[in-house]
Amino acid sequence: GDPWISETVAMLIKHPNVFAMTAGWAPKYIPEEILRFAQRRNPRKLMWASDYPILPFDRTITEGRALPLTGDSLQGYLGANARAVFGSPS
């Protein structure tokens, strides 16, 4: 991650089992390069995280839904990618 954003994107592209989770960033501050990667290159690699208790759930989910992601990128970011990697909670 930060400050090695371009290197992070390179690792996401190169390695099929590397994923990015956004804990530590309020969604409105996620770097554009990370969002562009999720929207244009691979919608299955980026996962939402709240960084609770530093960032409250309400704020991060509201900001996450407002990101400039669409379709599979947004659905993946908001939960589908985490379920695919970690499985559904039982």
C-alpha positions in Angstrom: 0.0 0.0 0.0 0.7 3.6 0.7 3.1 5.2 -0.4 3.9 2.4 -2.9 0.6 2.6 -4.9 2.0 1.8 -8.3 3.9 -1.2 -6.9 0.8 -2.4 -5.1 -1.1 -2.3 -8.5 1.8 -4.2 -10.1 1.6 -6.9 -7.5 -2.2 -7.1 -8.0 -1.7 -7.6 -11.7 1.2 -10.0 -11.5 0.0 -12.4 -8.7 -3.4 -14.1 -9.0 -3.6 -14.7 -5.2 -2.8 -11.1 -4.1 -5.8 -8.9 -3.1 -6.1 -5.4 -1.7 -8.3 -4.5 1.2 -9.0 -0.8 1.9 -8.6 -0.7 5.7 -6.7 2.4 6.7 -8.3 4.6 4.0 -11.7 6.3 4.2 -13.1 5.2 0.9 -13.2 8.7 -0.5 -9.4 8.8 -0.1 -8.6 5.6 -1.9 -6.0 6.5 -4.5 -7.3 6.9 -8.0 -4.8 4.4 -9.3 -6.3 1.7 -7.1 -9.9 2.5 -8.2 -8.9 2.6 -11.9 -7.3 -0.8 -11.5 -10.5 -2.2 -10.0 -12.7 -0.6 -12.6 -10.6 -1.3 -15.7 -8.3 -4.2 -15.1 -9.7 -6.6 -12.5 -12.9 -6.1 -10.5 -12.2 -9.1 -8.4 -9.2 -7.9 -6.4 -10.3 -5.0 -4.3 -12.2 -5.4 -1.0 -14.0 -3.0 1.3 -12.8 -2.6 4.9 -13.9 -0.2 7.6 -10.8 0.1 9.8 -13.2 0.1 12.8 -13.0 1.7 15.4 -10.9 4.4 13.7 -13.3 4.7 10.8 -16.9 3.8 11.7 -18.9 1.3 9.6 -21.6 3.9 8.7 -19.1 6.3 7.2 -17.1 3.7 5.2 -20.0 1.9 3.7 -21.7 5.2 2.7 -18.5 6.5 1.1 -17.8 3.0 -0.4 -21.2 3.0 -2.2 -20.4 6.5 -3.5 -17.1 5.5 -5.2 -16.8 5.9 -8.9 -17.0 2.1 -9.4 -19.7 0.4 -11.4 -21.1 -3.1 -12.0 -18.8 -5.9 -11.0 -16.2 -3.5 -9.6 -18.6 -2.0 -7.1 -20.4 -5.2 -6.2 -17.0 -6.9 -5.7 -15.6 -4.1 -3.6 -18.7 -4.0 -1.4 -18.6 -7.7 -0.5 -18.6 -10.2 -3.4 -14.8 -10.3 -3.6 -14.4 -11.0 0.1 -17.0 -13.8 0.0 -15.2 -15.3 -3.0 -11.8 -15.3 -1.2 -12.9 -16.0 2.4 -16.3 -17.7 2.0 -19.6 -16.6 3.3 -20.1 -16.3 7.1 -21.8 -19.3 8.6 
